Amino acid sequence: MRKIILLLFISTIGLAQDKELPLGKITDSLLISGDRGTYAVYLPTTYSEEKKWPVIMVFDPSGRGELAVSHFIEASEKYGYIIAGSNNVKNATYQENFNIARAFYAEVLSRYSTDDNGIYLGGFSGGARLASAIAVISKNIKGVLACGASFANNNTYMPKRNSFLYVGIVGDEDFNYREMKSADDYLNKLKFDSDLLIFSEGHVWPPKHFITKGVRLLTLKSMTRNILPKNEEKIKQFYTEDLEFNRDLVNKNEMLYAYRDLEAMKENYRFYFEKDSIKDLQKEVKRTKNYRTQRNSQYYVDEIEPSYYMDYLNYLPRDIAAAELESLGYWEGEIISLNKDFINSPDPAKQKMGKRLISFLTVVPSELEASYNEEENLQNLLYINIFKTIITPKEYDAYLKVLKYTVKKGDYGMALFYLEKMLKNDFKDVDQLNNQEGITLLRIQPEYNDLLEAYGLETMY
């Protein structure tokens, strides 16, 4: 009986705490009923339970709910959304993540004053894929804000009909950039109401003003479709903010993106404003030399880049499966060519293409590595980690794995070769080296200490 009273007391405290959540501040580690995980939430400063609020539930691939929510604070305050982020979603199976998301979803809708007709999802990378997959199998999701990735690699979770709004955001140095562009083309063929925003970075959460732009688009489109109540004053505000966003692109000399942004504005505001003013802005952009240069460079990159991905997807997994170290010479030459022809090019579009391809070559072996185990696939793991050192010469964790695997194979000559390569690339953490598992037999080799001393590092013996 005393246990029951205690549980009731704790439950009462929990409910009281929920009602006293601070407004305008992220609250993290909130428990989901039934001990099914935790989440972070942001309630806008104007939040009250006297009205229903639209909600955006967001997913970070590493389960960092507070981080995910933090990117949406400006949008929450401007446009009146509850923002909640799961702390439990990880890069696991879809079924596992669906179960986690289901509990999170139910908790948020039951605990806060949410509008059942205003439920949106967002996410980054694997979290974006999860958000899109949930929207495909659910009838209640009105829109998705997908950052850094598009859909699940499973036909079951691919959009087949125009059932929700979609805004994609991706960096132009992101290895998923090409994928996001293809997804946008695919959705347009399905007559989806979709947009794709492109910013100048790699595979990271987008800048907050891009997140805000994305939420603004979802809100505008929801009003146009009568999902959310139409508000003419707010639509005027959105239009003004979108013009400011566009001016910022022009000021940053991102003329091609500015032109495409204006093209999207013509479509999104077609029911509210005359197109002439936007057309005039487009003409101004189009007349600039930088626009023409950027457009032509992008045409060239769009023409040649897909063939690189096809070749890499065809040959790299095969080479990793064969694990013949001689083939690493080809890949080393490929990296040299990418740096020479693209990374070091004076053309920004070529530079960004080179960065995307290098990033892609970094991701593929990392994805495949999980499918191999040390007992049965030692040579494959050795190949993968040597490959990583070619791509990123200061990838010290890869060097340490190479040392471990070569010692296990009894190839001390190769181990010493990669130890010296690591030291040449400014490795200084002797403690990490001394604590590395699996290289004890290397540490007792005289050449090991000679190398450390040659690079000014302390030796154990």
C-alpha positions in Angstrom: 0.0 0.0 0.0 2.8 2.4 0.9 4.4 1.7 -2.5 1.1 2.5 -4.3 0.9 5.8 -2.4 4.5 6.6 -3.2 3.9 6.0 -6.9 0.8 8.2 -6.9 2.7 10.9 -5.2 5.5 10.7 -7.7 3.0 10.8 -10.6 1.3 13.8 -9.1 4.6 15.6 -8.8 5.4 14.7 -12.5 2.1 16.2 -13.6 2.7 19.3 -11.6 6.1 19.7 -13.1 4.7 19.4 -16.6 2.3 22.3 -16.0 5.1 24.4 -14.7 7.5 24.0 -17.6 9.2 27.3 -18.4 8.1 29.1 -21.5 10.8 30.3 -24.0 13.3 27.8 -22.7 14.3 24.2 -23.7 13.4 21.7 -21.0 15.4 18.4 -21.5 15.2 14.8 -20.2 11.4 14.8 -19.8 10.2 11.3 -19.1 7.9 9.5 -21.5 5.1 7.6 -19.7 5.8 4.0 -19.1 9.5 4.6 -18.9 9.8 4.5 -22.7 12.5 7.2 -23.0 13.0 10.9 -22.7 12.7 14.0 -24.8 13.3 17.8 -24.9 10.6 20.4 -25.5 10.4 24.1 -26.3 7.2 26.0 -25.5 7.0 29.4 -27.1 6.8 32.4 -24.8 3.2 33.0 -25.9 2.1 29.3 -25.1 -1.0 28.7 -23.1 -3.4 25.9 -22.8 -6.3 28.1 -23.8 -5.7 27.4 -27.5 -4.4 24.5 -29.7 -0.9 24.8 -31.1 0.8 23.2 -34.1 3.7 21.0 -33.1 7.0 19.9 -34.9 8.5 16.7 -33.6 12.2 16.5 -34.5 14.7 13.6 -34.7 18.5 13.8 -34.5 20.3 10.6 -35.7 22.3 10.5 -32.4 19.3 11.0 -30.2 20.3 14.6 -29.2 16.8 16.0 -28.6 17.9 19.3 -27.0 20.3 20.0 -29.9 17.6 19.3 -32.5 15.1 21.5 -30.7 17.6 24.3 -30.4 17.6 24.8 -34.2 13.9 25.5 -34.2 13.6 28.1 -31.4 13.5 31.2 -33.7 10.8 29.5 -35.9 8.9 28.5 -32.8 8.7 32.1 -31.5 8.0 33.6 -34.9 5.3 31.2 -36.1 3.9 29.7 -32.9 5.0 26.0 -32.8 5.6 23.6 -30.0 9.0 21.9 -30.7 9.8 18.5 -29.2 12.9 16.4 -29.8 13.3 12.7 -29.0 16.4 11.6 -27.0 16.1 8.0 -28.0 16.0 7.7 -31.8 19.3 6.3 -33.1 20.7 4.9 -36.3 18.9 1.6 -35.6 16.3 -0.5 -37.5 13.2 1.3 -38.7 11.0 -0.9 -36.6 12.9 0.0 -33.5 12.8 3.7 -34.2 9.1 3.5 -35.1 8.4 2.1 -31.7 10.4 4.8 -30.0 8.8 7.5 -32.2 5.3 6.1 -31.5 5.7 6.5 -27.7 7.3 10.0 -28.1 4.5 11.1 -30.5 1.7 9.9 -28.1 3.4 11.6 -25.1 3.7 15.0 -26.8 0.1 15.0 -28.1 -1.3 14.0 -24.8 0.8 16.3 -22.6 0.5 19.6 -24.4 -2.3 21.6 -26.0 -1.6 20.5 -29.6 -3.6 20.9 -32.7 -4.4 17.5 -34.2 -4.5 19.1 -37.6 -1.1 20.7 -37.2 1.3 17.8 -36.7 4.7 18.1 -38.5 7.9 16.2 -38.4 11.5 17.2 -38.9 14.9 15.7 -38.7 18.6 15.6 -39.8 20.3 12.8 -41.7 18.9 9.4 -40.5 16.4 11.4 -38.5 15.1 13.0 -41.7 14.7 9.6 -43.3 12.7 8.5 -40.2 10.5 11.6 -40.3 9.7 10.9 -44.0 9.0 7.3 -43.4 6.6 8.0 -40.6 4.8 10.6 -42.8 4.4 8.0 -45.5 2.8 5.4 -43.2 0.8 7.8 -41.1 -2.4 9.7 -42.1 -1.9 12.4 -39.5 1.4 14.1 -40.5 0.8 17.3 -42.4 4.4 18.1 -43.4 8.1 17.1 -43.1 11.2 19.3 -42.9 14.0 16.9 -44.0 17.6 18.1 -43.5 20.6 16.4 -45.0 18.8 13.2 -46.3 15.6 12.3 -48.1 13.9 8.9 -47.8 14.5 5.5 -46.4 16.3 3.0 -48.6 13.2 0.9 -48.5 10.4 1.1 -51.1 7.8 0.6 -48.4 8.6 4.0 -46.9 9.0 5.9 -50.2 6.3 8.5 -50.8 3.8 7.3 -53.5 1.1 9.9 -53.3 0.8 13.6 -52.5 -0.3 13.2 -48.9 1.9 15.7 -47.0 4.0 18.8 -47.5 7.7 18.4 -47.9 10.6 20.9 -47.5 14.1 19.6 -47.9 17.3 21.4 -46.8 20.8 20.3 -47.7 24.3 21.7 -47.8 26.0 22.0 -51.2 29.1 20.2 -49.8 26.9 17.4 -48.3 27.5 13.9 -49.8 23.7 13.6 -49.8 23.3 16.7 -51.9 22.7 14.7 -55.2 20.3 12.5 -53.4 18.2 15.4 -52.2 18.1 16.9 -55.6 16.9 13.6 -57.1 14.3 13.3 -54.3 13.0 16.8 -55.2 12.7 15.8 -58.8 10.9 12.6 -57.8 8.4 14.5 -55.6 7.7 17.0 -58.3 6.8 14.2 -60.7 4.3 13.0 -58.1 2.8 16.5 -57.9 4.0 16.9 -54.3 4.0 20.4 -52.8 7.8 20.3 -52.2 10.7 22.7 -51.9 14.4 22.2 -51.7 16.6 24.8 -49.9 20.4 24.7 -50.4 23.0 26.2 -48.1 26.8 26.5 -48.3 28.1 23.8 -45.9 28.5 20.0 -45.6 26.6 17.3 -43.8 25.4 19.3 -40.7 22.2 20.7 -39.3 21.3 23.7 -41.5 21.9 27.3 -40.2 19.0 28.4 -38.1 17.7 31.0 -40.6 17.3 28.1 -43.1 15.4 26.1 -40.6 13.2 29.2 -40.0 12.7 29.6 -43.7 11.7 25.9 -43.9 9.1 26.3 -41.2 7.9 29.5 -42.8 7.3 27.6 -46.0 5.5 24.8 -44.3 3.3 27.3 -42.5 2.5 29.3 -45.7 1.7 26.1 -47.6 -0.5 24.9 -44.8 -2.5 28.1 -44.9 -2.8 27.8 -48.6 -4.2 24.3 -48.3 -6.4 25.3 -45.3 -4.5 22.9 -43.0 -3.9 25.9 -40.7 -6.1 28.9 -40.4 -5.3 31.4 -43.2 -4.0 34.8 -41.9 -3.5 37.5 -44.4 -1.3 39.6 -42.1 1.0 36.7 -41.4 1.2 35.9 -45.1 2.4 39.5 -45.8 4.9 39.0 -43.0 6.1 35.8 -44.6 6.5 37.5 -47.9 8.6 40.3 -46.4 10.8 37.8 -44.6 11.3 35.8 -47.8 12.4 38.9 -49.7 14.9 39.6 -46.9 16.1 36.0 -47.1 16.6 36.5 -50.8 18.4 39.7 -50.4 20.8 38.0 -48.1 21.6 35.4 -50.8 22.3 38.2 -53.3 24.5 40.0 -50.8 26.5 36.8 -50.4 26.8 36.6 -54.2 24.9 33.3 -54.3 23.1 34.5 -57.4 22.1 31.1 -58.8 20.4 30.2 -55.4 18.8 33.6 -55.3 17.3 33.2 -58.7 15.9 29.7 -57.8 14.6 31.1 -54.6 12.7 33.8 -56.4 11.3 31.1 -58.8 10.0 29.2 -55.8 8.5 32.4 -54.3 6.5 33.0 -57.5 4.9 29.6 -57.1 4.4 29.7 -53.3 2.8 33.2 -53.2 0.9 32.9 -56.5 -2.5 33.2 -54.7 -1.5 36.3 -52.7 0.8 38.6 -54.7 1.3 39.6 -58.3 4.3 37.9 -59.9 5.6 41.0 -61.6 7.6 42.3 -58.7 9.3 38.9 -58.3 10.0 38.7 -62.0 11.7 42.1 -61.9 14.0 40.9 -59.1 14.7 37.8 -61.2 15.7 39.9 -64.2 18.1 41.9 -62.0 19.8 38.7 -60.8 19.9 37.2 -64.3 21.6 40.3 -65.7 24.6 39.9 -63.4 27.8 38.2 -64.7 28.1 36.1 -61.5 24.7 34.6 -62.1 25.7 33.5 -65.6 29.0 32.1 -64.4 27.4 30.2 -61.5 24.7 28.8 -63.8 27.2 27.6 -66.4 29.4 26.0 -63.7 26.4 24.3 -62.2 25.4 22.9 -65.6 28.8 21.4 -66.0 28.9 19.9 -62.6 25.4 18.4 -63.0 26.5 16.8 -66.2 29.6 15.0 -64.9 29.1 14.4 -61.2 26.5 11.5 -61.4 29.0 9.3 -63.2 31.5 9.6 -60.4 28.9 8.3 -57.9 28.0 5.4 -60.2 31.7 4.4 -60.5 32.3 4.7 -56.8 29.2 2.6 -55.9 30.2 0.0 -58.4 33.9 -0.4 -57.6 34.6 0.6 -54.0 32.4 -2.0 -52.3 33.9 -4.7 -54.6 37.4 -3.6 -53.7 36.6 -3.6 -50.0 35.1 -7.1 -50.4 38.1 -8.4 -52.3 40.5 -6.6 -49.8 43.5 -6.7 -52.1 45.7 -4.0 -50.8 47.3 -3.4 -54.2 44.0 -1.8 -55.4 44.5 1.0 -52.8 47.0 2.6 -55.2 44.1 3.3 -57.6 42.1 5.0 -54.9 45.1 7.0 -53.8 45.4 8.2 -57.4 41.7 9.0 -57.5 42.0 11.2 -54.4 45.0 13.0 -55.9 42.9 13.7 -59.0 39.9 14.9 -57.1 42.1 17.4 -55.2 43.8 18.6 -58.3 40.8 18.9 -60.6 38.1 20.0 -58.2 39.1 20.8 -54.6 41.9 23.1 -55.7 40.0 24.5 -58.7 39.3 28.3 -58.7 35.6 27.4 -59.6 33.5 27.2 -56.4 31.0 24.8 -58.0 33.9 22.4 -58.8 35.3 22.8 -55.3 32.0 21.9 -53.8 31.6 18.9 -56.1 35.0 17.7 -55.0 34.1 18.0 -51.4 30.9 16.1 -51.9 32.8 13.3 -53.6 35.5 13.1 -50.9 32.8 13.0 -48.3 31.0 10.3 -50.1 34.2 8.2 -50.3 34.5 8.7 -46.5 31.0 7.5 -45.8 30.9 4.4 -47.9 33.6 2.4 -46.1 32.3 3.6 -42.7 28.9 2.2 -43.6 30.4 -1.1 -44.8 32.7 -1.5 -41.8 29.8 -2.4 -39.6 29.1 -5.5 -41.7 32.5 -7.0 -41.0 33.8 -8.7 -37.9 37.4 -8.9 -36.8 37.6 -12.7 -36.4 36.4 -13.5 -39.9 37.1 -10.3 -41.9 40.4 -9.0 -40.6 41.8 -8.2 -44.1 38.6 -6.3 -45.1 38.8 -4.2 -41.9 42.5 -3.5 -42.6 41.6 -2.4 -46.1 38.8 -0.1 -45.0 41.0 1.6 -42.4 44.0 2.1 -44.7 41.5 3.5 -47.2 40.3 6.0 -44.5 43.9 7.2 -44.0 44.2 7.9 -47.7 41.0 9.9 -47.7 41.8 11.7 -44.4 45.5 11.7 -43.6 44.8 12.8 -40.0 42.2 10.1 -39.3 44.1 8.9 -36.3 41.5 6.3 -35.1 41.9 4.6 -38.5 45.7 4.5 -38.1 45.3 2.9 -34.6 43.0 0.3 -36.1 45.5 -0.4 -38.8 48.2 -0.9 -36.2 46.0 -3.3 -34.3 45.1 -5.4 -37.4 48.6 -5.6 -38.8 50.0 -6.7 -35.4 47.2 -9.4 -35.3 48.4 -10.5 -38.7 52.0 -10.5 -37.5 53.0 -7.9 -40.1 55.2 -5.6 -38.0 56.8 -4.0 -41.0 53.4 -2.7 -42.2 52.5 -1.7 -38.7 55.7 0.4 -38.3 55.1 1.9 -41.8 51.6 3.2 -40.8 52.9 4.2 -37.3 55.4 6.5 -39.1 52.7 7.8 -41.4 50.6 8.7 -38.4 53.5 10.5 -36.7 54.3 12.4 -39.9 50.7 13.6 -39.8 51.2 15.3 -36.5 49.9 12.6 -34.1 51.1 13.5 -30.6 48.8 11.6 -28.2 51.3 9.1 -26.7 48.8 8.1 -23.9 46.3 7.0 -26.6 49.0 5.0 -28.3 50.1 3.4 -25.1 46.6 2.4 -24.2 45.6 1.1 -27.6 44.5 -2.5 -27.4 46.1 -5.2 -29.5 49.5 -3.6 -30.2 51.5 -4.7 -27.1 53.8 -6.8 -29.4 54.5 -3.7 -31.5 55.4 -1.6 -28.5 58.2 -4.0 -27.5 59.8 -3.7 -30.9 63.0 -1.6 -30.8 62.0 0.2 -34.0 58.8 1.3 -32.3 60.6 3.3 -29.7 63.1 4.6 -32.3 60.2 6.1 -34.2 58.7 7.8 -31.2 62.0 9.3 -30.2 62.6 10.5 -33.8 59.4 12.5 -33.6 60.1 13.9 -30.1 57.7 11.7 -28.2 58.2 9.9 -24.9 58.7 6.1 -24.9 57.4 3.5 -22.4 60.7 1.5 -22.3 
